[in-house]
Amino acid sequence: MENYKKIQYNGHNDVILRITPGHFITPHSHVNYYMDLCDTKARMKEARATGEALAEMYLASDVIDTILCLNGMEVVGAYMGDKLTQAGIISLNSHKTMYITSPEYNVNSQMMFRDNNKHMIAGKKVLILIDSATTGGTLLTALNSVRFYQGEIVGISAVFSIATQIENIPIRALFTKRDFPDYVSYPHDGCKLCKEGVPIDAICNGFGYSTLD
């Protein structure tokens, strides 16, 4: 998609949100903008800048043991954890360092952890990191999973989020609807764009998009 525009975060040249207007289908909704976070997740310079910007929102925190990364946010999460550690945020883990991990999904789309890695969640203070939060469906699944494995959720971070909180847990996001107020998310069975006959440009998820051409 070539007709995208860039939004910078608070003057940070390397913290960028690339948005493209159109009609897009996500796993939980239809939206009128696609947010391309591929380079944010994979390009080292952008991932570092994004992770460090997200970390700045938690410099007053006491303890973070694990950063649970959703939708391919592990590289950003590693830089975030490094910045938090440098700032003096402690971990209660035996090795005095944070875990940066991601979930596995079972056939029912539930997040799960195997016996050899569930210690990264059980009894830990967990920060959830996601690329974008629109309907909150993925975050709800993550909250339920962390609680099932007896972890304690200490925060939620996102590059972009519509909501400011979920289940009374604040979502700290770099970009919000203030950055493009005309962003809209519709339920699959109530999409205004579909009713108006606007063609679908692409199907999107946390990995990227596939056009229908």
C-alpha positions in Angstrom: 0.0 0.0 0.0 1.6 3.2 -1.2 -0.8 5.8 -0.1 0.1 5.7 3.5 1.1 8.6 5.7 3.4 8.7 8.7 2.7 10.0 12.2 5.6 10.6 14.5 5.3 10.2 18.3 6.0 13.4 20.3 8.9 14.5 18.0 10.7 11.1 18.0 11.9 10.6 14.5 12.1 6.8 14.8 8.8 6.2 16.6 6.5 6.1 13.6 2.9 5.0 12.9 2.2 4.3 9.2 -1.5 4.5 8.4 -3.4 3.8 5.2 -7.1 4.8 4.8 -9.5 2.3 3.3 -11.6 -0.7 4.2 -9.8 -3.5 6.1 -10.9 -6.6 7.9 -9.1 -7.6 11.1 -9.8 -10.8 13.2 -12.2 -8.8 15.4 -13.6 -6.0 13.3 -13.7 -3.9 10.1 -11.7 -0.7 10.3 -11.2 2.3 8.0 -7.4 2.5 8.6 -4.7 0.0 8.3 -1.7 0.5 10.7 1.5 -1.0 9.3 3.8 -1.8 12.2 6.0 -4.3 10.3 9.1 -2.0 10.4 8.4 -1.0 13.9 8.6 -4.6 15.0 11.5 -5.7 12.7 13.7 -2.7 11.9 16.2 -2.4 14.8 16.4 1.4 14.9 12.6 1.8 15.0 12.1 -1.1 17.4 14.6 0.3 19.9 13.1 3.8 19.7 9.6 2.4 20.2 10.6 0.1 23.1 12.4 3.0 24.8 9.4 5.4 24.4 7.1 2.7 25.8 9.4 2.1 28.7 9.3 5.8 29.7 5.7 5.3 30.7 6.7 2.8 33.4 9.8 4.5 34.9 7.9 4.9 38.2 7.0 1.2 38.4 8.3 -0.9 41.2 8.6 -4.4 39.8 8.2 -6.0 36.3 9.2 -9.6 36.0 7.9 -10.5 32.5 7.0 -8.7 29.3 4.4 -10.7 27.5 4.7 -9.8 23.8 1.7 -10.2 21.5 1.5 -10.0 17.7 5.2 -10.2 17.1 6.3 -7.5 19.5 9.3 -9.5 21.0 12.0 -7.2 19.5 10.3 -4.1 20.8 9.7 -5.9 24.1 13.4 -6.7 24.5 14.4 -3.0 24.0 11.7 -2.0 26.3 13.0 -4.4 29.0 16.5 -3.2 28.5 15.5 0.5 29.0 13.5 -0.4 32.1 16.4 -2.3 33.6 18.8 0.6 32.9 16.3 2.9 34.6 16.4 0.8 37.7 13.1 -1.1 37.4 13.8 -4.4 39.2 12.7 -7.9 38.7 12.2 -10.5 41.4 13.3 -13.3 39.1 16.2 -15.4 40.5 18.6 -14.1 37.8 17.5 -10.5 38.4 16.5 -10.0 34.8 13.2 -9.8 32.9 11.6 -12.5 30.8 10.6 -11.4 27.3 8.2 -14.0 26.0 5.1 -14.7 23.8 2.3 -17.1 24.0 1.4 -20.2 22.0 -2.1 -20.6 20.7 -4.1 -23.8 21.0 -6.8 -25.0 18.5 -9.4 -22.9 20.4 -7.3 -19.7 19.9 -6.5 -19.7 23.6 -3.1 -18.5 24.7 -1.1 -21.2 26.5 2.3 -21.8 27.9 4.1 -25.2 28.0 5.4 -26.8 31.2 8.9 -25.6 30.5 8.0 -21.9 30.1 5.0 -21.3 32.2 7.3 -20.3 35.1 7.7 -17.0 33.1 4.1 -16.2 34.0 3.2 -18.1 37.1 3.7 -15.9 40.2 5.2 -13.1 38.1 4.4 -9.5 37.7 3.5 -9.4 34.0 3.4 -6.4 31.6 1.4 -7.1 28.4 2.8 -5.5 25.2 0.7 -5.4 22.0 1.0 -3.6 18.7 -2.5 -2.2 18.4 -5.7 -2.6 20.5 -9.0 -1.8 18.8 -11.8 -4.1 20.0 -9.8 -5.4 23.0 -10.5 -9.1 22.0 -6.8 -10.1 21.9 -6.1 -8.3 25.2 -9.0 -10.0 26.9 -7.6 -13.4 25.8 -4.2 -12.4 27.2 -5.6 -11.2 30.5 -7.5 -14.5 31.0 -4.4 -16.5 30.1 -2.1 -14.7 32.5 -4.6 -15.1 35.3 -5.1 -18.8 34.4 -1.3 -19.3 34.9 -1.5 -17.3 38.1 0.4 -14.3 36.9 -0.2 -10.7 38.1 -0.9 -8.1 35.5 0.9 -4.9 36.3 0.2 -3.0 33.0 -0.7 -3.0 29.4 1.3 -1.2 26.7 0.4 -0.6 23.0 1.8 1.3 20.1 -1.8 2.2 19.2 -5.0 1.8 21.2 -8.5 3.1 21.0 -9.3 2.3 24.6 -7.6 3.8 27.6 -8.3 0.8 29.8 -9.6 -2.7 29.9 -11.1 -4.3 33.1 -9.8 -1.2 35.0 -6.2 -1.8 33.9 -4.8 1.3 32.1 -3.6 0.9 28.6 -0.6 3.1 28.0 -0.3 3.8 24.3 2.0 5.9 22.1 -0.7 6.7 19.6 -4.4 7.1 20.2 -7.5 8.4 18.4 -6.3 11.9 19.1 -3.7 11.3 16.4 -6.4 10.5 13.8 -9.9 11.1 15.2 -11.7 9.7 12.2 -10.5 6.2 12.9 -13.5 3.9 13.2 -13.8 0.2 14.1 -17.0 -1.7 13.2 -18.2 -5.2 14.3 -18.2 -7.8 11.5 -22.0 -7.9 11.3 -22.5 -4.2 11.5 -19.9 -2.6 9.2 -21.1 0.7 7.8 -18.5 0.5 5.0 -19.9 -2.8 3.9 -23.5 -1.4 3.9 -22.3 1.5 1.8 -20.7 -0.9 -0.7 -17.1 0.2 -0.1 -14.8 -2.5 -1.4 -12.5 -4.3 1.0 -8.9 -3.4 0.4 -7.2 -6.1 2.5 -7.5 -8.7 5.3 -5.2 -7.9 8.2 -3.8 -9.4 11.4 -0.8 -9.0 13.6 1.5 -10.3 10.9 0.4 -7.9 8.2 -2.1 -7.7 5.3 -3.2 -9.6 2.3 -4.9 -7.7 -0.6 -7.9 -9.2 -2.4 -6.6 -8.3 -5.9 
